[in-house]
Amino acid sequence: MTDVEKEAQKLLRRLGANGSYKGFWFTGYGIIKVMEESELLTHVCKGLYVEVAAHFHVNISCAERNIRTIKHLIWKDGDRELLNEIFGRELAEEPGNAAFIDALSARVQEICSGGGRVG
């Protein structure tokens, strides 16, 4: 496991998710892929979800749904203060999947480049 994978998983755990959800692994992988290819978020359904689905051998709607489940779990029961910090503002409503992955990817990138800390 790479340092980037460890940091992505650590961040998801700090936010309130855990590895008992498929979406935890899908989201972690999505964070890493977006760090490698940010353009995957431009057309998330034809980019990021395709990559995640192919990696985990599931269909695209399954990849989207499982990422959405983790995002919703974190929004509903997770560390809202940390989530707001990651987004750089107080969130009035639940972010979309693309915005969620984008913000988490930026935070993991910041951590891995020495500019931040997860735990």
C-alpha positions as CSV (number, residue, x, y, z in Angstrom):
1,M,0.0,0.0,0.0
2,T,1.4,3.4,-1.0
3,D,1.6,6.4,1.3
4,V,-1.1,8.1,-0.8
5,E,-3.5,5.1,-0.3
6,K,-2.8,5.2,3.5
7,E,-3.5,8.9,3.7
8,A,-6.7,8.6,1.7
9,Q,-7.9,5.8,3.9
10,K,-6.9,7.7,7.1
11,L,-8.8,10.8,6.0
12,L,-11.9,8.8,5.2
13,R,-11.7,7.1,8.6
14,R,-11.2,10.5,10.3
15,L,-14.3,11.7,8.5
16,G,-16.3,8.8,9.9
17,A,-16.3,6.1,7.2
18,N,-14.8,2.6,7.6
19,G,-13.7,-0.3,5.6
20,S,-17.0,-2.3,6.2
21,Y,-18.5,-0.4,3.3
22,K,-17.6,-1.1,-0.3
23,G,-17.9,2.6,-0.9
24,F,-15.0,3.2,1.4
25,W,-12.7,1.3,-1.0
26,F,-14.3,2.8,-4.1
27,T,-13.9,6.3,-2.7
28,G,-10.3,5.8,-1.6
29,Y,-9.5,4.5,-5.1
30,G,-11.3,7.4,-6.6
31,I,-9.3,9.9,-4.6
32,I,-6.1,8.4,-5.8
33,K,-7.2,8.3,-9.5
34,V,-8.3,11.9,-9.4
35,M,-4.9,12.8,-7.9
36,E,-3.3,11.1,-10.9
37,E,-5.8,12.4,-13.5
38,S,-7.8,15.4,-12.4
39,E,-9.7,15.5,-15.7
40,L,-11.6,12.3,-14.6
41,L,-13.9,14.8,-12.7
42,T,-14.7,16.8,-15.8
43,H,-17.3,14.1,-16.9
44,V,-17.5,12.1,-13.7
45,C,-19.9,9.5,-15.2
46,K,-17.7,8.8,-18.2
47,G,-14.5,9.3,-16.3
48,L,-14.1,8.6,-12.6
49,Y,-17.0,6.1,-12.3
50,V,-15.7,4.1,-15.3
51,E,-12.3,3.9,-13.7
52,V,-13.6,2.8,-10.3
53,A,-16.1,0.3,-11.9
54,A,-13.4,-1.3,-14.0
55,H,-11.0,-1.6,-11.1
56,F,-13.5,-3.2,-8.8
57,H,-15.3,-5.2,-11.6
58,V,-18.7,-3.7,-11.0
59,N,-21.0,-1.6,-13.1
60,I,-20.8,2.2,-13.3
61,S,-24.1,2.7,-11.3
62,C,-22.7,0.5,-8.5
63,A,-19.5,2.6,-8.3
64,E,-21.5,5.8,-8.2
65,R,-24.0,4.5,-5.6
66,N,-21.3,3.2,-3.3
67,I,-19.3,6.5,-3.4
68,R,-22.6,8.4,-2.8
69,T,-23.3,6.1,0.2
70,I,-20.0,6.9,1.8
71,K,-20.4,10.7,1.1
72,H,-23.9,10.5,2.6
73,L,-22.7,8.6,5.7
74,I,-20.0,11.2,6.3
75,W,-22.5,14.0,5.8
76,K,-25.1,12.6,8.1
77,D,-23.0,11.1,10.9
78,G,-19.3,12.0,10.3
79,D,-17.0,14.7,11.4
80,R,-18.7,17.8,9.9
81,E,-16.1,20.2,11.3
82,L,-13.3,18.3,9.5
83,L,-15.5,18.2,6.3
84,N,-16.0,21.9,6.4
85,E,-12.3,22.4,7.0
86,I,-11.5,20.3,3.9
87,F,-13.9,22.3,1.8
88,G,-12.6,25.6,3.2
89,R,-16.1,26.8,4.2
90,E,-19.2,25.8,6.1
91,L,-21.3,23.5,3.9
92,A,-25.0,24.4,3.8
93,E,-25.9,21.3,1.9
94,E,-24.5,17.9,1.1
95,P,-21.9,18.2,-1.7
96,G,-22.1,16.2,-4.9
97,N,-19.9,13.2,-5.5
98,A,-17.6,15.0,-7.8
99,A,-17.1,17.9,-5.4
100,F,-16.6,15.5,-2.5
101,I,-13.9,13.5,-4.3
102,D,-12.3,16.7,-5.6
103,A,-12.0,18.2,-2.1
104,L,-10.7,15.0,-0.5
105,S,-8.2,14.5,-3.3
106,A,-6.9,18.1,-2.8
107,R,-6.6,17.4,0.9
108,V,-4.7,14.1,0.4
109,Q,-2.4,15.9,-2.1
110,E,-1.7,18.6,0.4
111,I,-0.9,16.1,3.2
112,C,1.4,14.0,0.9
113,S,3.2,17.1,-0.2
114,G,3.8,18.1,3.5
115,G,1.3,20.8,3.7
116,G,-1.3,19.2,6.0
117,R,-1.9,16.4,8.4
118,V,-4.7,13.9,8.7
119,G,-4.3,12.5,12.2
